[in-house]
Amino acid sequence: MVARGAASPRASLWYPYLLIPGPGADETPYCLQVDITAVEPIQGRTLLLTFANGERRVIDIAAHFKFFGVFEPLNDDAFFRGVRVNPDAGTIQWPNGADMCPDVLYNSSTAARTSAA
């Protein structure tokens, strides 16, 4: 069993688009399984995500996802800004229960720029 927040050497048969090359010579694919520990809405539909491994990453949700069905309320600014971390699931969640896979969010985001001190 892999501890939450640790990289997993397992392959995903159900979500092959989540697979990234593994660290071994055989390049065995694996899913990251890194929990999200903090979220901050920045502007528009952009979020600053902090992962359990300490990485801070930025994602423009609207550039990667369509807002229909359970995600349709994300078109409302106030609702979108109501995003929170669900620590039991290790990902972000909105007030209506809509959530997103942390692996997909990680792979779709970019490293956050650090501000100069």
Order of alpha helices (4+ residues) and beta strands (2+ residues): beta-beta-beta-alpha-alpha-beta-beta-alpha-beta
